[in-house]
């Protein structure tokens, strides 16, 4: 009786008796040998989509730049770091915190005399950045970064921007239609309402 394992004559790795018999049977019927496992399978890259992460970062930076007052700028940089960092690393919580910090900076800017149009534009950019950042995380989780997702990411960003424009237009129109001498705090409240509307209507 042959031993269960034997060294191959060509100096290769040892081949068991069963493996040799199986190979001979496959050769006889013309069936290819099954591929050997290479160890651990290649894992799918679940990081957020690059397009959405880049758009969220750019929009958060624009939001911070639209609030020039010193107090608001103290919130602008942390807001950008949180929102952009979350969009890049895949943390929805960080994206949400960044959005909240940027919104607080906008409100403080309104209380300190930043023009209403700048506040509304900042609210638009911050909200779209928040929505796009979260969507990029979802795309990465479901499809992986290796998939071609530029088109769907851009389509979502355009849809989000369209909804955002409607929201800020309503908010700014309400400001213009109000009394000519509104207190700055009223402007901040209008901004807060418009931002909350955009958040609720995210696509």
C-alpha positions as CSV (number, residue, x, y, z in Angstrom):
1,X,0.0,0.0,0.0
2,X,1.3,3.5,-0.9
3,X,1.9,6.0,1.8
4,X,-0.6,8.7,2.3
5,X,2.0,11.5,1.5
6,X,5.0,11.4,-0.8
7,X,7.5,13.9,-2.1
8,X,7.1,14.9,-5.7
9,X,10.1,13.9,-7.9
10,X,10.4,17.4,-9.3
11,X,11.4,18.9,-6.0
12,X,8.0,20.6,-5.5
13,X,5.8,20.6,-2.4
14,X,4.5,17.3,-1.0
15,X,1.3,15.9,-2.4
16,X,-1.0,13.6,-0.5
17,X,-2.0,10.2,-1.9
18,X,-5.7,11.4,-2.1
19,X,-4.7,14.6,-3.9
20,X,-2.6,12.7,-6.4
21,X,-5.5,10.3,-7.1
22,X,-7.9,13.2,-7.5
23,X,-5.6,14.9,-9.9
24,X,-5.3,11.8,-12.0
25,X,-9.1,11.5,-12.2
26,X,-9.5,15.1,-13.2
27,X,-6.8,14.7,-15.9
28,X,-8.6,11.6,-17.2
29,X,-12.0,13.4,-17.6
30,X,-10.5,16.7,-18.6
31,X,-11.8,18.8,-15.7
32,X,-9.6,21.6,-14.5
33,X,-8.4,21.6,-10.9
34,X,-10.1,24.0,-8.5
35,X,-8.3,27.2,-7.7
36,X,-6.5,27.1,-4.4
37,X,-7.5,29.7,-1.8
38,X,-5.0,32.5,-1.5
39,X,-5.7,33.0,2.2
40,X,-7.8,35.9,3.2
41,X,-10.2,37.3,0.6
42,X,-9.7,40.8,-0.6
43,X,-12.0,43.0,1.5
44,X,-14.2,45.6,-0.1
45,X,-13.3,49.3,0.5
46,X,-16.3,50.7,2.3
47,X,-14.9,54.3,2.6
48,X,-17.3,57.1,1.5
49,X,-17.5,58.2,-2.1
50,X,-14.8,60.6,-3.1
51,X,-17.1,63.0,-5.0
52,X,-19.5,63.5,-2.1
53,X,-16.7,63.9,0.4
54,X,-15.0,66.5,-1.7
55,X,-18.3,68.4,-2.2
56,X,-19.1,68.3,1.5
57,X,-15.6,69.6,2.4
58,X,-15.8,72.5,-0.2
59,X,-19.3,73.5,0.9
60,X,-18.4,73.5,4.6
61,X,-15.4,75.7,3.9
62,X,-17.6,78.2,1.9
63,X,-20.0,78.3,4.9
64,X,-17.2,79.2,7.3
65,X,-16.0,81.9,4.9
66,X,-19.4,83.5,4.6
67,X,-19.4,84.4,8.3
68,X,-16.5,86.9,8.8
69,X,-17.2,87.9,12.4
70,X,-14.6,86.7,14.9
71,X,-17.1,84.9,17.2
72,X,-18.7,83.0,14.3
73,X,-15.2,82.1,12.9
74,X,-14.5,80.4,16.2
75,X,-17.2,78.0,15.2
76,X,-16.4,77.9,11.5
77,X,-13.1,76.1,11.7
78,X,-14.3,73.4,14.2
79,X,-17.4,72.9,12.1
80,X,-15.4,72.4,8.9
81,X,-13.1,69.9,10.6
82,X,-16.0,67.9,12.0
83,X,-18.1,67.9,8.9
84,X,-15.4,67.4,6.4
85,X,-13.6,64.9,8.6
86,X,-16.8,62.9,9.1
87,X,-17.5,62.9,5.3
88,X,-14.0,61.6,4.6
89,X,-13.7,59.0,7.3
90,X,-17.3,57.8,7.2
91,X,-18.7,59.1,10.5
92,X,-22.3,60.3,10.3
93,X,-22.1,61.6,13.9
94,X,-19.2,63.8,13.1
95,X,-21.0,65.1,10.0
96,X,-24.0,66.0,12.1
97,X,-21.9,67.7,14.8
98,X,-20.1,69.7,12.1
99,X,-23.4,70.8,10.7
100,X,-24.7,71.9,14.1
101,X,-21.5,73.8,14.9
102,X,-21.6,75.6,11.5
103,X,-25.3,76.5,12.0
104,X,-24.5,77.9,15.5
105,X,-21.8,80.0,14.0
106,X,-24.3,81.4,11.4
107,X,-26.7,82.2,14.1
108,X,-24.1,84.1,16.1
109,X,-23.1,85.9,12.9
110,X,-26.6,87.0,12.4
111,X,-26.8,88.4,16.0
112,X,-23.6,90.3,15.3
113,X,-24.8,92.0,12.1
114,X,-23.8,89.7,9.2
115,X,-26.1,90.5,6.2
116,X,-29.1,88.2,5.8
117,X,-28.2,87.1,2.3
118,X,-24.8,85.8,3.5
119,X,-26.5,84.0,6.3
120,X,-29.0,82.4,4.0
121,X,-26.3,81.3,1.6
122,X,-24.3,79.9,4.5
123,X,-27.3,77.9,5.6
124,X,-27.7,76.6,2.1
125,X,-24.1,75.5,1.8
126,X,-24.0,73.9,5.3
127,X,-27.2,71.9,4.8
128,X,-26.2,70.6,1.4
129,X,-22.8,69.7,2.8
130,X,-24.4,67.8,5.6
131,X,-26.8,65.9,3.2
132,X,-24.1,65.2,0.6
133,X,-21.6,64.1,3.3
134,X,-24.1,61.6,4.7
135,X,-25.0,60.3,1.3
136,X,-21.4,59.7,0.4
137,X,-21.1,57.5,3.5
138,X,-24.1,55.5,2.4
139,X,-22.8,55.0,-1.1
140,X,-19.5,53.7,0.3
141,X,-21.2,51.3,2.6
142,X,-23.5,49.9,-0.1
143,X,-21.4,49.9,-3.2
144,X,-17.8,50.3,-2.1
145,X,-15.3,52.9,-3.2
146,X,-14.1,50.7,-6.2
147,X,-17.5,51.1,-7.9
148,X,-18.1,54.0,-10.3
149,X,-20.5,56.2,-8.3
150,X,-19.6,59.7,-9.6
151,X,-22.9,60.0,-11.6
152,X,-25.2,59.0,-8.7
153,X,-23.3,61.2,-6.3
154,X,-23.5,64.2,-8.5
155,X,-27.2,63.5,-9.2
156,X,-27.9,63.4,-5.5
157,X,-25.9,66.6,-4.9
158,X,-27.9,68.4,-7.6
159,X,-31.2,67.2,-6.2
160,X,-30.2,68.3,-2.7
161,X,-29.1,71.7,-3.9
162,X,-32.4,72.2,-5.7
163,X,-34.3,71.5,-2.5
164,X,-31.9,73.7,-0.6
165,X,-32.5,76.6,-3.0
166,X,-36.2,76.4,-2.6
167,X,-35.8,76.4,1.2
168,X,-33.4,79.4,1.3
169,X,-35.6,81.3,-1.2
170,X,-38.6,80.9,1.1
171,X,-36.6,82.0,4.1
172,X,-35.1,85.0,2.4
173,X,-38.5,86.0,0.9
174,X,-40.0,85.9,4.4
175,X,-37.2,88.2,5.6
176,X,-37.7,90.7,2.8
177,X,-41.5,90.7,3.2
178,X,-41.2,91.5,6.9
179,X,-40.9,94.9,8.6
180,X,-38.1,97.1,7.3
181,X,-36.5,97.4,10.7
182,X,-36.3,93.9,11.9
183,X,-34.0,93.1,14.9
184,X,-31.0,91.0,14.0
185,X,-32.3,88.3,16.3
186,X,-35.4,87.9,14.0
187,X,-33.1,87.3,11.1
188,X,-31.3,84.6,13.0
189,X,-34.6,82.9,13.8
190,X,-35.6,83.0,10.1
191,X,-32.3,81.5,9.3
192,X,-32.8,78.8,11.9
193,X,-36.2,78.0,10.5
194,X,-35.0,77.8,7.0
195,X,-32.1,75.5,8.0
196,X,-34.4,73.2,9.9
197,X,-36.7,73.0,6.8
198,X,-33.8,72.0,4.6
199,X,-32.7,69.3,7.1
200,X,-36.2,67.9,7.2
201,X,-36.5,67.9,3.4
202,X,-33.2,66.3,2.7
203,X,-33.2,63.8,-0.2
